[in-house]
Amino acid sequence: MKDGVAIVTGASQGIGRATAIRLARDFATVVLVARNAKQLEEVAVAVKENGAEALPLALDLSQTEAPKTVIDTTLARYGQIDALLNIAGAVPQIDLFEMTDEQWNAGMELKLHGARRLTIRAWDALKRAHGSVVFMSGSASLDPKPAFAAVAATNAAITALAKAFAEQGIRDGVQVNSIVPGPVMTGRRRSFLQKWAPAHNMSVEEAMQKFPEEAGISRYGQPEEIAELLAFMVSPAAKWMTGASLRMDGGEIKSI
């Protein structure tokens, strides 16, 4: 894919950042989409250091016109789209009985509808390239809890959406899959633990140990580990895989 163009959303931090940098080894160009312009510029430097051209686009994908800007800008500059990785979106972790409609809808608007709009907008270019799409779900969709109800519902919807796109993709020559990561140590998770730990009379280190134990895993995953799987999923080696939902969760989900 050394002549290819990949779009990575949520590219300013966490799994999106790690994925953008990893894809720089495989693609000629990585288009970086997120809301934080300063962080995107920092990622762009790392992408270039790893061998690819970088195009940072500071946009909010919860805004209905943002996907059009991403795709039109990419095609005007490069003329093709070979891979789209829908990683953007953090859904608030608020108890089911305390969450407002506004909080619930905000999470859905970015992670679910932003990815849906972007994929539809990119579809014709992906058809021409026989390209690949990956949606980011999460293990909460397979084991819903009251404190993660919105996260679980959004991720379950994303998995279903990916299956629908995959069905169309079989006819149109576009590969579509989703990934279901478990607990990953990102900056957002670290910030959550730093606030949660004092409120529960424990150190951050103790909190970092408690959560993996409760999840039944030995440790948190790292963004770079998820990035390696994503790079495989959009590589020629995985081209026959479509409609799949791949878990990488350290054994968190025990069900068959």
C-alpha angles and dihedrals in degrees: 000000000000090000093045134112120221127189117208120188122200085032098149097079148357120009092353092055093047091048094050091052092046093050090054086078092058107031133056092222135023118195110208119208126185140114100255109080096187094052091046091055090053091051090047089059091052092047091053091048088056094054110268137101113251129211112189116201115185103206139139108234092199085073110089096227096048096084090055090053092049095050098038092049093048094049094044090055104035107014096223146059118205103169136019119193112191102202103137121111139078116200115207116257098224128142116269092240095048102044117107125220089248092056092046093049094045091060092047093046096058105032101035108023095034090056092044094052093044094050093049091049092050096043100097091050091047090051091054091050096039082233138176135248128194125189122202114229125159143224093257086076089066097044109029119196129184093249091053100038096124091044091051095046093048094047093047089052091050092053090051092046091052090052090053093049089047091056090054090043092060088062095041101041096249120132114221128182139151134221127217110202123187126216108332124185103240129154090260092055091046091053090050091053092048089058097038099049100062091046088058097043097250138108122257088248090055091048091050089055095043098057097053090046091053090048091051095240133120097233146342118281121244125236090237091060092055090045091058091055091047091050089054092048092058095040126101089250091069098041096118092054111095135148089025127139108204122198123210105172111129090255096303095138107061099179122105 
